[in-house]
Amino acid sequence: MGQTRLKEAFGLQGKTALITGGGTGLGYAIAECMAAAGAQVVIAGRREDVLKEACGKIGNGAAYVRYDVTDREEAPKLAEQILAQYGHLDILVNNAGIHCKKPVQDVQYEDLLKVMDTHLFGAYALTQAFLPHMRERRSGNIQFISSMSAFIGLTNVSAYAAAKGAVTSLVRAMAGEISDQGIRVNGIVPGFIDTPMFRQVTEQDLPRKEKILGHTPMKCFGTPEDIGWAAVYLASQASGFVTGTMLMVDGGCATGF
């Protein structure tokens, strides 16, 4: 197998990708890696200054759109805008998210609704908006970013875990329903990733840092690029027979708990 074949298998040349929450964190890393793999990347988020800065760093023609995933009525309008400008959408990454860290007895209905609105309802609406286009082309790649909290019992994140658990179930159900139409649906389950925010938290709580590393067989934290390249793989032809799966990118953490 030559280098050309390898690039074709893992490359995203000619593909258009939309990543929600793409201005920072894991979404930014996914956008950066997909752009490096050849995709036309469009990042979506609420803060225009952050999006502009991210596009400048990503380069490769990266573009942005202002979009709030919780404004579900705007989903069809965004789909119309993207398709009018680029002609097609090949990859949709539902990454936008918010956290909620509270003991279960302190979680209010509003807290639960807020995390569900972002992680589940908003992602569902945007996916629905692009489905007719993907069905017509009989081609599409949809990804959802889940969490280890959907698989292992992490404390004080019950609302967040419930939302991510719903997303995990959605991936499997949706894949079973639409994969025969040329649309693959998968999820990524990040482990403990060394982002600036995470680093700040762990450096202030060294016992927690050591506890996490003690439960991680690889004895290190992941990088945002680990998630980015996993997303590239799931979007590429190299994973052409992969659908309905939750790809753990966690250094073995889920097995260590």
C-alpha positions in Angstrom: 0.0 0.0 0.0 1.5 3.3 -1.1 1.5 6.7 0.6 -1.2 7.9 -1.8 -3.6 5.2 -0.7 -2.8 6.0 2.9 -3.6 9.7 2.4 -6.8 8.8 0.7 -7.9 6.6 3.6 -7.2 9.0 6.3 -7.5 12.4 4.5 -10.5 14.7 4.4 -9.8 16.5 1.2 -12.9 17.8 -0.4 -14.9 17.4 2.7 -16.8 20.2 4.6 -17.0 19.9 8.4 -19.1 21.8 10.9 -17.9 21.7 14.5 -20.1 23.2 17.3 -18.2 24.7 20.2 -15.2 24.8 17.8 -13.6 28.0 19.2 -12.0 26.5 22.2 -10.9 23.3 23.9 -11.6 20.0 22.3 -13.8 21.5 19.6 -10.9 23.7 18.5 -8.5 20.7 18.5 -11.0 18.7 16.4 -11.3 21.6 13.9 -7.5 22.1 13.8 -6.9 18.4 13.1 -9.6 18.2 10.5 -8.3 21.2 8.7 -4.8 19.7 8.7 -6.3 16.6 7.1 -7.7 18.7 4.3 -11.3 19.5 5.3 -13.0 22.9 4.8 -13.7 23.6 8.5 -16.5 25.7 9.8 -16.6 26.3 13.6 -19.8 27.4 15.3 -20.1 29.2 18.7 -21.5 32.2 20.5 -18.5 34.4 20.9 -17.4 36.0 17.7 -14.0 37.2 19.0 -13.1 33.7 20.1 -14.2 32.2 16.8 -12.2 34.8 14.8 -9.1 34.1 16.8 -9.5 30.4 16.4 -9.9 30.6 12.6 -6.8 32.7 12.4 -4.8 30.0 14.3 -6.3 27.1 12.4 -5.7 28.6 8.9 -6.4 26.5 5.9 -9.4 28.6 5.0 -11.2 27.9 8.3 -14.4 29.9 8.7 -16.9 30.5 11.5 -20.6 31.1 12.1 -22.2 32.5 15.3 -24.6 30.0 16.6 -26.2 29.0 19.9 -27.0 25.3 20.0 -29.8 25.9 22.5 -31.7 28.1 20.0 -33.2 25.1 18.3 -35.3 27.2 15.9 -32.1 28.5 14.4 -30.9 25.0 13.4 -32.7 24.8 10.0 -31.5 28.4 9.2 -27.9 27.4 10.0 -28.2 24.3 7.7 -29.6 26.5 4.9 -26.7 28.9 5.4 -24.0 26.3 5.3 -25.4 24.5 2.3 -25.9 27.7 0.4 -22.3 28.7 1.0 -20.5 25.4 0.6 -22.9 23.3 -1.4 -22.6 20.3 0.9 -21.9 19.2 4.5 -20.0 15.9 4.9 -19.1 16.0 8.6 -21.1 17.3 11.6 -19.4 17.2 15.0 -21.8 17.9 17.9 -19.2 19.1 20.4 -20.7 22.1 22.2 -21.3 21.5 25.8 -21.5 23.0 29.3 -20.6 21.4 32.7 -22.6 21.1 35.9 -20.8 20.0 39.0 -23.2 19.8 42.0 -24.1 17.1 44.5 -27.3 15.3 43.3 -29.4 16.9 46.1 -28.4 20.4 45.0 -29.2 20.0 41.3 -32.2 22.1 40.3 -34.6 21.4 37.4 -33.1 24.4 35.7 -29.6 22.9 35.9 -30.8 19.6 34.4 -32.7 21.4 31.6 -29.7 23.6 30.8 -27.3 20.6 30.3 -29.9 18.7 28.4 -30.7 21.7 26.2 -27.1 22.0 25.1 -25.8 18.4 24.9 -29.0 16.6 23.8 -31.8 18.8 22.5 -29.5 21.3 20.6 -27.4 18.6 19.1 -30.5 16.6 18.1 -32.1 19.6 16.4 -28.9 20.5 14.4 -28.5 16.9 13.3 -32.1 16.8 12.2 -31.6 19.9 10.2 -28.8 18.4 8.1 -30.3 14.9 7.7 -32.4 15.6 4.6 -29.3 16.8 2.8 -27.2 13.8 3.9 -30.0 11.4 3.0 -30.3 12.9 -0.5 -26.6 12.5 -1.1 -26.5 9.1 0.7 -23.4 10.3 2.4 -22.7 11.8 5.8 -20.7 11.6 9.0 -22.2 12.6 12.3 -20.2 12.6 15.6 -21.2 13.3 19.1 -18.7 14.1 22.0 -19.7 12.1 25.0 -18.0 11.7 28.4 -16.6 9.0 30.7 -19.3 10.1 33.2 -21.8 8.3 31.0 -19.9 5.0 31.6 -18.4 5.2 35.1 -19.7 6.6 38.4 -18.1 10.0 38.7 -19.4 12.0 41.7 -21.1 15.4 41.7 -21.9 15.4 38.0 -25.2 13.6 37.9 -26.9 16.1 35.6 -24.0 16.2 33.2 -23.7 12.4 33.2 -27.4 12.1 32.5 -27.1 14.3 29.4 -24.0 12.4 28.2 -25.7 9.1 28.8 -28.6 10.3 26.6 -26.1 11.3 23.9 -24.5 7.8 24.1 -27.9 6.1 23.6 -28.7 8.5 20.8 -25.6 7.5 18.9 -26.5 3.9 18.9 -30.2 4.4 18.1 -29.5 6.8 15.3 -26.8 4.6 13.8 -29.2 1.7 13.7 -31.8 3.8 12.0 -29.9 5.7 9.3 -26.6 3.9 8.6 -28.2 2.1 5.7 -28.6 5.5 4.0 -24.9 6.1 3.8 -24.7 8.1 7.0 -22.4 6.9 9.8 -23.0 8.0 13.4 -20.3 7.6 16.1 -19.3 9.1 19.4 -16.0 9.9 21.1 -15.5 9.4 24.8 -12.6 11.6 26.0 -10.7 10.7 29.1 -8.9 13.3 31.3 -7.5 15.7 28.8 -4.7 18.2 29.6 -6.4 21.4 28.7 -5.5 24.7 30.4 -8.7 24.6 32.5 -8.1 21.0 33.6 -4.4 21.8 34.3 -5.4 24.7 36.5 -7.8 22.5 38.5 -5.4 19.6 39.0 -2.4 21.8 39.9 -4.5 23.3 42.7 -5.6 19.8 43.9 -2.6 17.5 43.6 -4.2 14.6 45.5 -7.0 14.6 42.9 -4.4 14.7 40.1 -2.6 11.7 41.6 -5.9 9.8 42.0 -6.8 10.3 38.4 -3.3 9.2 37.2 -3.6 6.2 39.6 -6.8 5.1 37.8 -5.3 5.6 34.3 -3.2 2.7 33.1 -1.1 4.9 30.8 -0.2 7.1 33.8 -0.6 10.3 31.8 -3.3 12.7 30.6 -4.4 12.9 27.1 -3.9 15.9 24.8 -6.6 17.8 22.9 -5.0 16.5 19.7 -5.7 12.9 20.8 -9.4 13.7 20.5 -8.9 15.7 17.3 -7.2 12.8 15.5 -9.8 10.4 16.7 -12.4 12.6 15.1 -10.4 12.7 11.9 -10.3 8.9 11.9 -14.1 8.6 12.4 -14.7 11.1 9.6 -12.3 9.4 7.2 -12.7 6.4 4.9 -10.3 4.5 7.2 -13.4 4.0 9.4 -15.8 3.3 6.6 -17.2 0.3 8.3 -17.5 1.9 11.7 -20.9 3.2 12.9 -22.8 3.2 16.2 -19.6 3.0 18.3 -18.3 5.0 21.2 -14.6 5.4 20.8 -12.9 5.6 24.1 -9.9 7.9 24.1 -9.0 7.7 27.7 -5.6 6.1 28.3 -7.5 3.0 29.6 -9.1 5.1 32.4 -12.5 3.4 32.1 -10.8 0.0 32.7 -8.9 1.4 35.7 -11.9 2.5 37.7 
